[in-house]
Amino acid sequence: MISSEIFIIKRDGKKEAFSLDKIKNAISKAFLSVGSFATQDVITNVLSRVSISDGTNVEEIQNQVEVALMAEHYYSVAKAYMLYRQKHLEDREVRDKLKFLMDYCDASNPASGSKYDANANVENKNIATLIGELPKSNFIRLNRRLLTDRLRDMYGKEASDRYLELLNHHFIYKNDETNLANYCASITMYPWLIAGTTAVGGNSTAPTNLKSFCGGFINMVFIVSSMLSGACATPEFLMYMNYFIGLEYGQDYYKHLDKLADLSLKQRSIDKIITDCFEQIVYSINQPTGARNFQAVFWNVAYYDKYYFNSLFEHFVFPDGSKPDWDSLSWLQKRFMKWFNKERTRTVLTFPVETMALLTKDGDVLDKEYGDFTAEMYAEGHSFFTYMSDNADSLSSCCRLRNEIQDNGFSYTLGAGGVSTGSKSVLTINLNRCIQHAVKSGILYPFFLEEVVDLVHKVQLAYNENLKLLQAKGMLPLFDAGYINMSRQYLTIGVNGLVEAAQFMGIDINDNPKYEAFVQEILGMIEKYNKKYRTKEVLFNCEMIPAENVGVKHAKWDKEAGFQTYRECYNSYFYIVEDKSLNIVDKFRLHGHRYIEHLTGGSALHMNLEEHLSKEQYRQLLRVAATEGCNYFTFNIPNTVCNKCHHIDKRYLHECPECHSENVDYLTRVIGYMKRISNFSQARQKEADLRYYAPVR
């Protein structure tokens, strides 16, 4: 029955030579615990019912022993054996927790110390962050049980078992298993505008003036974010703020900015009052919060050119019957961007993540004023995303890079329909492992990949049913109150390891017909299944996930399993991040329409540059992006932070220009948001060192 050459899989995934004596000892102890004695014949009879082959895991062996004891009618011994297993399980969990506690305390930063979801947004390691980390393994087990039970009910035990098999062997990855909440959302603020936060568990009433808007907005964002596991986008933020400024100082306030409007000793002008409001909101939301394990809220805002704004909000009406005023809002958008860019030279401010939405036509921005302003802000060193589209049927708003807009209409209950979107759940396919496994197993990779793609859609549908159950039980007030619409939120199929999979197939990673065909084949297959499973109530999209954490995990797991990984982190680009042969236009082309056509959830191009370009150069690159169909991008130039005098400079320097210290750190995007590189996890810091920042000639 058993060969000495057999290796079993331990709980930590490591292989170990099988030991028959360990099972015999465990069975003997179980008999002794009930006052009995197991003879050699008894043990032999029990073991005759146990089948062990190479690669069998410990849990499966112990399950077989339990069944064998009951089959031999040793019921009290089987019960004792189960209790023995449970006690050892609890002991192991406590030991593991104690080890993790000490390792976390000794880690260089919170991201490196986190076992499950390293996150550079957590700046400080303390008791609050530790408390947030400790229960994560329990959440993972609970979420998996909820999902597999539902999957079994809907599609059968085979589908449930297959999901766990693919998950445990890292062919797929369930994002944010450590949280029960749905993922991220772009909310409409209209329910708050008419009723305050009472419908979502708060006690504040609707805002009535600029002061109550600012304080109430902060509270509302914290409440909403506490019920999400990802980002909270407020695409109407500046439009609503502009409305309340207009109520107090007139719709043409931007023409009288120096006018004194404060009767206190401060004697503030209208402009100073507005920038004080910016400061109150931005600094408050950048503070760590206990509801999110001492990390700041992932907050996102949007700016619009005139055409994009009119497409989204042409039917919008405020509660008093008035409509948004574009001229004053346009001024406020520009003022906020200018203020935020300058404020970032005073202190590290990660949020909001900003996106400029621009409509394009015939290879250029339609609104030339906003095209010029966008280029101007990049030239001044500001770091933000640009989203370009030839029609307003989609919106980049929160951490899901792109969402198709299902309804641009207006409701007096729910506000503007086009902004209430997001992602309920993300399930990511490790393309590199899937394709390498298929090839090594003698399977045509499209057949294997198609099976995986079909299954992940079923898993997402099971998740959706669980979410609907939580809503039915009153646990999702954001949906009930109208901040988010269940049918407008996407079930996202993420992809990771695309570049590495192509490399394994011997494909050059540049703009060539073979690489384009490979990308179209893989992503086109996923889109086919997105359409197959889509209904009026359920939407799917596909995204090249940012992969701050899972990109590192996939590379590590694949390397340990003997697959080719090529690097220590699978990034979210269509090019190799350390490749020095590609120029700026090449990268825009690789993130253009021929490659992103089937990525209905988007992919962000991070154009890494050594130094800032001129306004004219950035303006030309906007034309390049529009021509190539690259719809979501940012320019990433590391900002220098002096660790000695704390000076922040928008340039990529090796010495502080103020105190001349060489003890400097850098602010750059770990993925979508900016943080000090010293806050990155150790693995991400290695990845950051490999990034190629193109010189400007």
C-alpha positions as CSV (number, residue, x, y, z in Angstrom):
1,M,0.0,0.0,0.0
2,I,2.7,2.5,0.9
3,S,6.1,3.1,-0.6
4,S,9.0,4.7,1.2
5,E,9.4,7.0,-1.8
6,I,6.0,8.6,-1.3
7,F,5.9,12.3,-0.5
8,I,2.9,14.0,1.1
9,I,2.0,17.7,1.2
10,K,2.1,19.4,4.6
11,R,-0.3,22.1,5.6
12,D,2.3,24.8,4.7
13,G,2.5,23.4,1.2
14,K,5.9,21.8,1.7
15,K,6.7,18.2,0.7
16,E,7.7,15.6,3.3
17,A,8.5,11.9,3.1
18,F,5.5,10.0,4.3
19,S,5.9,8.4,7.7
20,L,3.6,5.4,8.5
21,D,4.7,5.5,12.2
22,K,3.1,9.0,12.6
23,I,-0.4,7.6,11.6
24,K,0.1,4.5,13.8
25,N,1.0,6.7,16.8
26,A,-2.0,8.9,16.3
27,I,-4.4,5.9,16.0
28,S,-2.8,4.3,19.2
29,K,-3.3,7.6,21.1
30,A,-6.9,7.8,20.0
31,F,-7.6,4.3,21.4
32,L,-5.8,5.0,24.7
33,S,-7.8,8.2,25.1
34,V,-11.0,6.2,25.4
35,G,-9.4,3.5,27.7
36,S,-8.7,1.0,25.0
37,F,-5.7,-0.5,23.3
38,A,-5.0,-0.9,19.6
39,T,-3.3,-4.2,18.7
40,Q,-1.2,-4.4,15.6
41,D,-4.0,-6.3,13.8
42,V,-6.5,-3.5,14.7
43,I,-4.1,-0.8,13.3
44,T,-3.5,-2.9,10.2
45,N,-7.2,-3.3,9.5
46,V,-7.7,0.5,9.9
47,L,-4.8,1.3,7.6
48,S,-6.0,-1.2,5.0
49,R,-8.8,1.3,4.3
50,V,-6.5,4.2,3.8
51,S,-5.1,4.9,0.4
52,I,-2.1,7.2,0.1
53,S,-0.4,8.2,-3.1
54,D,2.4,10.7,-3.9
55,G,1.2,14.2,-3.4
56,T,-1.6,13.4,-1.0
57,N,-2.1,16.2,1.6
58,V,-2.1,15.7,5.4
59,E,-5.8,16.7,5.8
60,E,-6.9,14.1,3.3
61,I,-4.9,11.4,5.0
62,Q,-6.5,12.3,8.4
63,N,-10.0,12.4,6.8
64,Q,-9.4,8.9,5.5
65,V,-8.3,7.7,9.0
66,E,-11.6,9.1,10.5
67,V,-13.7,7.2,7.9
68,A,-11.7,4.0,8.4
69,L,-12.2,4.0,12.1
70,M,-15.9,4.4,11.7
71,A,-16.0,1.7,9.0
72,E,-14.3,-0.6,11.5
73,H,-17.1,0.4,14.0
74,Y,-14.7,2.2,16.4
75,Y,-17.1,5.1,16.8
76,S,-15.8,6.4,20.2
77,V,-12.2,6.2,18.9
78,A,-13.2,8.1,15.8
79,K,-14.7,10.8,17.9
80,A,-11.6,11.0,20.1
81,Y,-9.5,11.2,16.9
82,M,-11.6,14.1,15.6
83,L,-11.3,15.9,19.0
84,Y,-7.5,15.2,18.9
85,R,-7.3,16.8,15.4
86,Q,-9.4,19.8,16.5
87,K,-7.2,20.4,19.5
88,H,-4.0,20.2,17.5
89,L,-5.6,22.5,14.9
90,E,-6.4,25.1,17.6
91,D,-2.8,24.7,19.0
92,R,-1.3,25.2,15.5
93,E,-3.5,28.3,14.9
94,V,-2.4,29.9,18.2
95,R,1.2,29.1,17.5
96,D,0.9,30.5,14.0
97,K,-0.8,33.7,15.3
98,L,1.9,34.2,17.9
99,K,4.6,33.8,15.3
100,F,2.8,36.2,13.0
101,L,2.5,38.7,15.8
102,M,6.2,38.7,16.5
103,D,7.1,38.7,12.8
104,Y,4.8,41.6,12.2
105,C,6.3,43.6,15.1
106,D,9.8,43.0,13.6
107,A,8.8,43.8,10.0
108,S,10.3,46.9,8.4
109,N,6.9,48.4,7.6
110,P,3.2,47.3,7.6
111,A,3.2,46.2,4.0
112,S,6.1,43.8,4.5
113,G,4.6,42.5,7.8
114,S,1.2,41.8,6.3
115,K,0.7,38.1,5.5
116,Y,-2.4,38.3,3.3
117,D,-2.7,41.7,1.6
118,A,0.3,43.9,1.7
119,N,-0.8,47.4,1.4
120,A,1.4,50.5,1.1
121,N,-1.5,52.7,2.1
122,V,-0.9,51.7,5.7
123,E,2.0,54.0,6.7
124,N,2.5,53.2,10.4
125,K,2.8,49.9,12.1
126,N,1.1,49.9,15.5
127,I,-1.4,48.1,17.7
128,A,-4.3,49.2,15.5
129,T,-2.8,47.8,12.4
130,L,-1.9,44.6,14.2
131,I,-5.4,44.1,15.5
132,G,-6.6,44.5,11.9
133,E,-4.2,41.8,10.6
134,L,-4.9,39.1,13.2
135,P,-8.4,38.0,12.1
136,K,-7.7,38.0,8.4
137,S,-7.2,34.2,8.2
138,N,-10.5,33.7,9.8
139,F,-12.2,35.9,7.3
140,I,-10.6,34.0,4.5
141,R,-12.0,30.7,5.8
142,L,-15.4,32.2,6.3
143,N,-15.6,33.8,2.9
144,R,-14.4,30.5,1.2
145,R,-17.1,28.5,3.0
146,L,-19.8,31.0,2.1
147,L,-18.8,31.0,-1.5
148,T,-18.2,27.2,-1.9
149,D,-21.5,26.4,-0.2
150,R,-23.3,28.7,-2.6
151,L,-21.4,27.4,-5.6
152,R,-22.2,23.8,-4.6
153,D,-25.9,24.7,-4.3
154,M,-25.9,26.4,-7.7
155,Y,-23.6,24.2,-9.8
156,G,-22.9,21.1,-7.8
157,K,-20.1,19.7,-5.7
158,E,-17.7,19.1,-8.6
159,A,-17.7,22.9,-9.5
160,S,-17.2,23.7,-5.8
161,D,-14.3,21.3,-5.4
162,R,-12.7,22.4,-8.7
163,Y,-12.9,26.1,-7.5
164,L,-11.0,25.2,-4.4
165,E,-8.5,23.1,-6.3
166,L,-7.7,26.0,-8.7
167,L,-7.6,28.5,-5.9
168,N,-5.3,26.4,-3.7
169,H,-2.9,25.7,-6.6
170,H,-2.9,29.5,-7.5
171,F,-4.4,29.2,-11.0
172,I,-6.9,31.8,-9.7
173,Y,-6.9,34.3,-6.9
174,K,-10.0,35.7,-5.0
175,N,-9.2,39.3,-4.3
176,D,-10.0,40.8,-0.9
177,E,-11.0,37.5,0.8
178,T,-10.0,39.1,4.1
179,N,-13.1,41.3,4.0
180,L,-16.9,40.5,3.9
181,A,-17.7,43.8,2.2
182,N,-18.2,44.2,-1.6
183,Y,-15.2,45.7,-3.4
184,C,-15.3,49.3,-4.6
185,A,-17.8,51.8,-5.7
186,S,-18.3,55.0,-7.5
187,I,-21.2,56.5,-5.6
188,T,-23.9,59.0,-6.3
189,M,-24.1,61.5,-3.5
190,Y,-27.7,62.5,-4.2
191,P,-29.3,60.4,-1.4
192,W,-27.0,62.2,1.0
193,L,-27.8,65.6,-0.5
194,I,-31.5,65.1,0.2
195,A,-31.5,63.0,3.4
196,G,-28.1,63.1,5.0
197,T,-26.5,59.9,6.3
198,T,-29.4,58.5,8.4
199,A,-30.2,55.9,5.8
200,V,-26.7,54.4,6.1
201,G,-26.5,54.5,9.9
202,G,-25.3,58.0,10.4
203,N,-27.0,60.8,12.3
204,S,-26.2,63.9,10.2
205,T,-28.9,65.7,8.3
206,A,-28.7,66.9,4.7
207,P,-26.2,69.7,4.1
208,T,-27.7,73.1,3.9
209,N,-24.6,75.4,3.5
210,L,-20.9,75.2,2.6
211,K,-19.8,74.5,6.1
212,S,-22.2,71.6,6.7
213,F,-21.4,70.3,3.2
214,C,-17.7,70.1,4.1
215,G,-18.2,68.4,7.5
216,G,-21.0,66.2,6.3
217,F,-19.1,65.1,3.2
218,I,-16.1,63.9,5.3
219,N,-18.5,61.9,7.6
220,M,-20.3,60.5,4.6
221,V,-17.1,59.3,2.9
222,F,-15.9,57.6,6.1
223,I,-19.3,55.9,6.5
224,V,-19.4,54.7,2.9
225,S,-15.8,53.5,2.9
226,S,-16.3,51.5,6.1
227,M,-18.8,49.3,4.1
228,L,-16.4,48.8,1.2
229,S,-13.2,46.7,1.0
230,G,-11.8,48.9,-1.8
231,A,-12.0,52.5,-3.1
232,C,-14.8,55.0,-2.7
233,A,-15.1,57.4,-5.7
234,T,-17.2,60.6,-5.5
235,P,-17.3,61.8,-9.1
236,E,-19.9,64.5,-8.1
237,F,-17.8,66.0,-5.3
238,L,-16.8,69.3,-6.9
239,M,-20.1,69.8,-8.6
240,Y,-21.9,69.6,-5.3
241,M,-19.3,71.8,-3.6
242,N,-19.7,74.4,-6.4
243,Y,-23.5,74.3,-5.8
244,F,-23.1,75.2,-2.1
245,I,-20.4,77.9,-2.8
246,G,-22.9,79.4,-5.2
247,L,-25.7,79.4,-2.7
248,E,-23.6,81.5,-0.3
249,Y,-21.6,83.8,-2.6
250,G,-23.6,83.8,-5.8
251,Q,-23.2,81.8,-9.0
252,D,-20.6,84.2,-10.3
253,Y,-18.4,84.0,-7.2
254,Y,-15.4,83.1,-9.2
255,K,-15.4,86.6,-10.7
256,H,-15.0,88.2,-7.2
257,L,-12.5,86.0,-5.5
258,D,-10.8,88.8,-3.6
259,K,-14.0,90.0,-2.1
260,L,-14.0,89.7,1.8
261,A,-16.6,87.2,2.9
262,D,-15.6,86.5,6.5
263,L,-16.6,89.0,9.2
264,S,-14.3,87.3,11.8
265,L,-10.9,88.6,12.6
266,K,-9.5,86.4,9.9
267,Q,-11.1,88.6,7.2
268,R,-10.9,85.9,4.6
269,S,-11.6,86.4,0.9
270,I,-13.9,84.1,-1.0
271,D,-10.9,82.3,-2.5
272,K,-9.4,81.8,0.9
273,I,-12.6,80.3,2.3
274,I,-12.7,77.9,-0.7
275,T,-9.1,76.7,-0.3
276,D,-9.7,76.3,3.5
277,C,-12.6,74.0,2.6
278,F,-10.2,72.1,0.3
279,E,-7.8,71.8,3.2
280,Q,-10.4,70.6,5.7
281,I,-11.7,67.9,3.4
282,V,-8.4,66.6,1.9
283,Y,-6.5,66.5,5.2
284,S,-9.3,64.9,7.1
285,I,-9.8,62.1,4.5
286,N,-6.0,61.4,4.4
287,Q,-6.0,60.6,8.1
288,P,-5.9,57.0,9.1
289,T,-9.2,55.6,10.3
290,G,-9.9,52.8,12.7
291,A,-12.7,51.5,10.6
292,R,-10.1,50.6,7.9
293,N,-7.4,49.2,10.1
294,F,-5.6,52.5,10.5
295,Q,-5.3,53.2,6.8
296,A,-6.7,56.2,5.0
297,V,-9.8,56.0,2.9
298,F,-9.1,55.2,-0.8
299,W,-10.8,58.3,-2.1
300,N,-11.1,59.1,-5.8
301,V,-12.5,62.2,-7.6
302,A,-13.0,63.1,-11.2
303,Y,-12.7,66.3,-13.4
304,Y,-14.5,66.7,-16.7
305,D,-14.1,68.7,-19.8
306,K,-17.2,70.6,-20.9
307,Y,-18.4,67.9,-23.4
308,Y,-17.9,65.0,-21.0
309,F,-19.7,66.9,-18.2
310,N,-22.7,67.8,-20.4
311,S,-23.0,64.2,-21.4
312,L,-23.1,63.0,-17.8
313,F,-25.0,65.7,-16.1
314,E,-27.1,67.5,-18.7
315,H,-30.3,66.3,-17.0
316,F,-29.1,66.8,-13.4
317,V,-31.3,68.9,-11.1
318,F,-30.5,70.0,-7.6
319,P,-33.2,69.7,-4.9
320,D,-34.1,73.4,-5.3
321,G,-34.7,72.9,-9.0
322,S,-31.5,74.6,-10.2
323,K,-29.0,73.0,-12.6
324,P,-25.2,72.8,-12.4
325,D,-23.4,75.9,-13.7
326,W,-20.5,74.9,-15.9
327,D,-18.5,78.1,-15.9
328,S,-18.1,78.3,-12.1
329,L,-17.6,74.5,-11.9
330,S,-14.8,74.7,-14.5
331,W,-13.1,77.4,-12.4
332,L,-13.5,75.3,-9.2
333,Q,-12.0,72.1,-10.9
334,K,-9.0,74.1,-12.0
335,R,-8.6,75.8,-8.7
336,F,-8.7,72.5,-6.8
337,M,-6.1,70.9,-9.1
338,K,-3.8,73.9,-8.7
339,W,-4.2,73.9,-4.9
340,F,-3.7,70.2,-4.5
341,N,-0.6,70.2,-6.7
342,K,1.0,73.0,-4.5
343,E,-0.2,71.3,-1.3
344,R,1.7,68.2,-2.2
345,T,5.0,70.1,-1.9
346,R,4.1,70.7,1.8
347,T,3.3,67.3,2.9
348,V,2.6,63.8,1.6
349,L,-1.0,63.6,0.4
350,T,-2.0,60.4,-1.2
351,F,-5.7,61.0,-1.7
352,P,-7.8,61.8,-3.7
353,V,-6.6,59.9,-6.7
354,E,-7.6,62.2,-9.5
355,T,-8.8,61.5,-13.0
356,M,-9.3,64.0,-15.8
357,A,-12.0,62.8,-18.2
358,L,-11.6,64.1,-21.7
359,L,-13.7,63.4,-24.8
360,T,-11.7,62.9,-28.0
361,K,-12.4,63.3,-31.8
362,D,-10.2,62.8,-34.8
363,G,-7.0,62.1,-32.8
364,D,-7.3,65.0,-30.4
365,V,-9.1,66.3,-27.3
366,L,-12.4,67.8,-28.2
367,D,-12.3,70.5,-25.6
368,K,-9.0,72.3,-26.5
369,E,-9.2,74.4,-23.3
370,Y,-9.1,71.4,-21.1
371,G,-6.6,69.6,-23.3
372,D,-4.2,72.6,-22.8
373,F,-5.0,72.7,-19.1
374,T,-4.3,69.0,-18.6
375,A,-0.9,69.4,-20.3
376,E,-0.2,72.5,-18.2
377,M,-0.9,70.6,-15.0
378,Y,1.4,67.7,-16.0
379,A,4.1,70.2,-16.9
380,E,3.8,71.8,-13.4
381,G,4.5,68.4,-11.9
382,H,1.0,67.3,-10.9
383,S,0.4,63.6,-10.7
384,F,-3.1,62.5,-11.9
385,F,-4.7,60.1,-14.3
386,T,-6.2,61.0,-17.7
387,Y,-9.2,59.1,-19.1
388,M,-10.0,59.6,-22.8
389,S,-12.9,58.4,-24.7
390,D,-14.5,59.2,-28.0
391,N,-18.0,59.1,-26.3
392,A,-19.3,59.4,-22.8
393,D,-20.5,55.8,-22.6
394,S,-17.9,54.9,-20.0
395,L,-16.3,56.5,-17.0
396,S,-13.1,56.0,-15.1
397,S,-13.9,56.7,-11.5
398,C,-12.7,54.4,-8.8
399,C,-10.2,51.6,-8.5
400,R,-12.0,49.7,-11.3
401,L,-10.3,51.6,-14.1
402,R,-13.2,51.7,-16.5
403,N,-16.9,51.1,-16.3
404,E,-19.5,51.2,-19.0
405,I,-22.3,53.6,-18.2
406,Q,-25.6,51.9,-18.4
407,D,-27.8,54.9,-17.7
408,N,-27.1,58.6,-18.1
409,G,-30.5,59.6,-16.9
410,F,-31.5,61.5,-13.8
411,S,-33.7,60.4,-10.9
412,Y,-35.0,62.8,-8.2
413,T,-34.4,59.9,-5.7
414,L,-31.0,58.6,-6.9
415,G,-29.5,61.5,-8.9
416,A,-27.3,61.0,-11.9
417,G,-27.4,57.4,-13.1
418,G,-24.1,57.4,-14.9
419,V,-21.8,57.8,-11.9
420,S,-23.3,55.0,-9.7
421,T,-21.1,52.1,-10.7
422,G,-18.1,50.0,-9.6
423,S,-17.0,46.5,-8.9
424,K,-18.7,44.1,-6.5
425,S,-16.1,41.4,-6.6
426,V,-12.8,40.6,-8.4
427,L,-11.6,37.1,-9.2
428,T,-8.2,37.0,-11.0
429,I,-6.8,34.5,-13.4
430,N,-3.1,33.8,-13.2
431,L,-2.5,33.5,-17.0
432,N,1.1,32.6,-16.7
433,R,0.4,29.5,-14.6
434,C,-2.6,28.5,-16.5
435,I,-0.8,28.5,-19.9
436,Q,2.4,26.9,-18.7
437,H,0.5,24.2,-16.9
438,A,-1.6,23.4,-20.0
439,V,1.5,23.3,-22.3
440,K,3.5,21.1,-19.9
441,S,0.5,18.8,-19.5
442,G,0.1,18.3,-23.2
443,I,-3.2,20.3,-23.3
444,L,-4.0,23.0,-25.8
445,Y,-3.9,26.0,-23.6
446,P,-7.1,27.6,-25.0
447,F,-9.1,24.5,-23.9
448,F,-7.7,24.6,-20.4
449,L,-8.1,28.4,-20.1
450,E,-11.7,28.2,-21.3
451,E,-12.6,25.8,-18.5
452,V,-11.0,28.2,-16.0
453,V,-12.8,31.2,-17.5
454,D,-16.1,29.5,-17.4
455,L,-15.7,28.4,-13.8
456,V,-14.7,31.9,-12.5
457,H,-17.9,33.3,-14.0
458,K,-19.9,30.7,-12.1
459,V,-18.0,31.6,-8.9
460,Q,-18.7,35.3,-9.4
461,L,-22.4,34.5,-9.9
462,A,-22.4,32.6,-6.7
463,Y,-20.8,35.5,-4.9
464,N,-23.5,37.8,-6.4
465,E,-26.2,35.5,-4.9
466,N,-24.5,35.8,-1.5
467,L,-24.4,39.6,-1.8
468,K,-28.1,39.7,-2.7
469,L,-28.8,37.6,0.4
470,L,-26.9,40.1,2.6
471,Q,-28.9,42.9,1.0
472,A,-32.2,41.0,1.7
473,K,-31.2,40.7,5.3
474,G,-30.6,44.5,5.6
475,M,-26.8,44.3,5.8
476,L,-26.0,46.5,2.8
477,P,-27.5,49.9,3.4
478,L,-25.4,51.6,0.7
479,F,-27.5,49.7,-1.9
480,D,-30.8,50.2,-0.1
481,A,-30.2,54.0,0.3
482,G,-29.3,54.4,-3.4
483,Y,-25.6,55.3,-3.1
484,I,-24.8,52.2,-5.2
485,N,-27.0,50.3,-7.6
486,M,-26.6,46.5,-7.5
487,S,-27.4,46.0,-11.2
488,R,-24.8,48.7,-12.2
489,Q,-22.0,47.1,-10.2
490,Y,-19.7,44.8,-12.1
491,L,-18.4,41.3,-11.4
492,T,-14.8,41.7,-12.5
493,I,-12.7,39.0,-14.1
494,G,-9.1,40.1,-13.4
495,V,-6.0,39.0,-15.3
496,N,-2.4,38.9,-14.2
497,G,0.8,37.4,-15.7
498,L,-0.2,38.1,-19.3
499,V,3.3,39.3,-20.3
500,E,5.0,36.3,-18.6
501,A,2.6,33.9,-20.3
502,A,3.5,35.5,-23.7
503,Q,7.2,35.2,-22.9
504,F,6.8,31.5,-22.1
505,M,5.2,31.0,-25.5
506,G,8.3,32.6,-27.1
507,I,6.5,35.8,-28.1
508,D,8.4,39.1,-28.2
509,I,6.9,41.7,-25.9
510,N,6.5,44.6,-28.2
511,D,4.0,45.8,-30.9
512,N,4.1,42.9,-33.3
513,P,1.3,40.8,-35.0
514,K,2.1,37.6,-32.9
515,Y,1.8,39.5,-29.6
516,E,-1.3,41.3,-30.6
517,A,-3.0,38.1,-31.7
518,F,-2.0,36.4,-28.4
519,V,-3.5,39.3,-26.4
520,Q,-6.7,39.4,-28.5
521,E,-7.1,35.6,-28.2
522,I,-6.8,35.5,-24.4
523,L,-8.8,38.7,-23.6
524,G,-11.3,38.0,-26.3
525,M,-12.1,34.6,-24.8
526,I,-12.8,36.3,-21.4
527,E,-15.1,38.9,-23.1
528,K,-17.0,36.1,-24.8
529,Y,-17.8,34.6,-21.5
530,N,-18.6,38.0,-20.0
531,K,-21.3,38.4,-22.7
532,K,-22.5,34.8,-22.2
533,Y,-23.2,35.2,-18.5
534,R,-24.4,38.8,-18.7
535,T,-28.0,39.5,-17.9
536,K,-30.1,42.6,-17.2
537,E,-29.2,42.3,-13.6
538,V,-25.6,41.0,-13.8
539,L,-22.7,42.7,-15.5
540,F,-19.2,41.4,-16.1
541,N,-16.0,43.2,-17.1
542,C,-12.4,42.3,-17.5
543,E,-9.5,44.2,-16.1
544,M,-5.7,44.0,-16.0
545,I,-5.7,44.3,-12.2
546,P,-3.3,46.7,-10.5
547,A,-1.9,43.7,-8.5
548,E,0.0,45.5,-5.7
549,N,-0.1,42.4,-3.7
550,V,-1.1,39.5,-5.8
551,G,1.4,40.2,-8.6
552,V,4.1,39.5,-6.1
553,K,2.3,36.4,-4.7
554,H,1.7,34.9,-8.2
555,A,5.4,35.2,-9.1
556,K,6.5,33.7,-5.8
557,W,4.0,30.8,-5.9
558,D,4.8,30.0,-9.5
559,K,8.5,30.0,-8.9
560,E,8.1,27.7,-6.0
561,A,6.1,25.3,-8.2
562,G,8.7,25.2,-10.9
563,F,7.1,27.5,-13.5
564,Q,9.1,30.2,-15.3
565,T,8.4,33.6,-13.8
566,Y,11.0,35.9,-15.5
567,R,10.7,38.4,-12.6
568,E,9.6,38.7,-9.0
569,C,6.3,40.6,-9.7
570,Y,3.7,40.3,-12.4
571,N,2.8,43.9,-13.3
572,S,-0.3,45.4,-14.9
573,Y,1.2,46.6,-18.2
574,F,1.3,45.2,-21.7
575,Y,5.1,45.7,-21.7
576,I,8.0,44.6,-19.5
577,V,8.4,47.3,-16.9
578,E,12.2,47.1,-16.9
579,D,12.5,47.1,-20.7
580,K,14.7,50.0,-21.9
581,S,14.2,49.3,-25.7
582,L,10.7,50.7,-25.9
583,N,10.1,54.4,-26.3
584,I,7.2,56.5,-25.0
585,V,5.1,56.1,-28.2
586,D,5.7,52.4,-28.1
587,K,4.1,52.1,-24.7
588,F,1.1,54.2,-25.6
589,R,0.7,51.9,-28.6
590,L,0.9,48.8,-26.5
591,H,-1.9,50.3,-24.3
592,G,-3.9,51.3,-27.3
593,H,-7.1,50.1,-28.8
594,R,-5.6,47.0,-30.5
595,Y,-4.5,45.6,-27.2
596,I,-7.1,46.9,-24.7
597,E,-10.2,46.3,-27.0
598,H,-11.5,43.4,-24.8
599,L,-10.4,45.0,-21.4
600,T,-13.8,46.4,-20.6
601,G,-12.6,47.0,-17.1
602,G,-9.5,48.8,-18.2
603,S,-5.8,48.9,-17.8
604,A,-3.7,51.9,-16.7
605,L,-0.5,52.9,-18.5
606,H,2.0,54.3,-16.0
607,M,4.4,56.3,-18.2
608,N,7.6,56.4,-16.1
609,L,9.8,59.4,-16.9
610,E,13.0,60.7,-15.4
611,E,11.9,64.3,-15.5
612,H,8.9,66.4,-16.4
613,L,8.2,67.4,-20.0
614,S,7.1,70.8,-21.3
615,K,3.4,71.7,-21.7
616,E,3.8,71.4,-25.5
617,Q,5.3,67.9,-25.2
618,Y,2.5,66.7,-22.9
619,R,-0.1,68.2,-25.2
620,Q,1.4,66.3,-28.1
621,L,1.3,63.1,-26.0
622,L,-2.4,63.6,-25.4
623,R,-2.8,63.6,-29.2
624,V,-0.7,60.4,-29.4
625,A,-2.9,58.7,-26.7
626,A,-6.1,59.8,-28.6
627,T,-4.7,58.5,-31.9
628,E,-3.6,55.2,-30.5
629,G,-6.7,54.7,-28.4
630,C,-4.8,54.6,-25.1
631,N,-7.7,55.6,-22.8
632,Y,-6.2,55.6,-19.3
633,F,-2.8,56.7,-18.3
634,T,-0.6,58.9,-16.1
635,F,2.9,60.2,-16.2
636,N,5.0,59.0,-13.3
637,I,8.0,61.0,-12.3
638,P,9.3,60.2,-8.8
639,N,9.0,63.1,-6.3
640,T,11.9,63.5,-3.9
641,V,11.3,63.6,-0.2
642,C,14.1,64.7,2.1
643,N,14.2,62.6,5.3
644,K,16.2,65.3,7.1
645,C,14.4,68.6,6.5
646,H,11.2,67.1,5.0
647,H,11.4,69.2,1.8
648,I,9.3,67.8,-1.1
649,D,10.4,68.4,-4.6
650,K,8.5,67.5,-7.7
651,R,11.7,66.4,-9.5
652,Y,13.6,63.1,-9.4
653,L,16.7,64.1,-7.4
654,H,19.5,62.4,-5.6
655,E,20.2,65.2,-3.1
656,C,17.8,67.6,-1.3
657,P,18.0,71.0,-3.0
658,E,17.3,72.7,0.4
659,C,19.7,71.1,2.9
660,H,21.8,69.1,0.4
661,S,21.2,65.8,2.4
662,E,21.5,62.6,0.4
663,N,19.1,60.9,2.8
664,V,16.1,61.0,0.5
665,D,13.1,58.9,-0.2
666,Y,10.8,59.0,-3.3
667,L,7.1,59.4,-3.8
668,T,5.8,57.3,-6.7
669,R,2.9,55.2,-7.6
670,V,3.0,51.7,-6.1
671,I,0.0,51.0,-8.4
672,G,-2.7,53.6,-8.7
673,Y,-1.9,55.7,-5.7
674,M,1.3,57.6,-4.6
675,K,3.3,56.6,-1.6
676,R,6.8,56.7,-0.3
677,I,8.8,53.8,-1.7
678,S,9.9,53.0,1.9
679,N,6.2,52.2,2.6
680,F,6.1,49.6,-0.2
681,S,6.4,45.9,0.8
682,Q,9.9,44.5,0.4
683,A,9.0,42.7,-2.8
684,R,7.4,45.8,-4.3
685,Q,10.5,47.8,-3.3
686,K,12.5,45.4,-5.4
687,E,10.1,45.8,-8.3
688,A,10.3,49.6,-7.9
689,D,14.1,49.4,-8.3
690,L,13.7,47.6,-11.6
691,R,11.3,50.2,-13.1
692,Y,12.8,51.9,-16.1
693,Y,12.3,55.7,-16.1
694,A,12.8,57.0,-19.6
695,P,15.2,59.9,-20.0
696,V,13.9,63.0,-21.7
697,R,15.9,64.0,-24.7
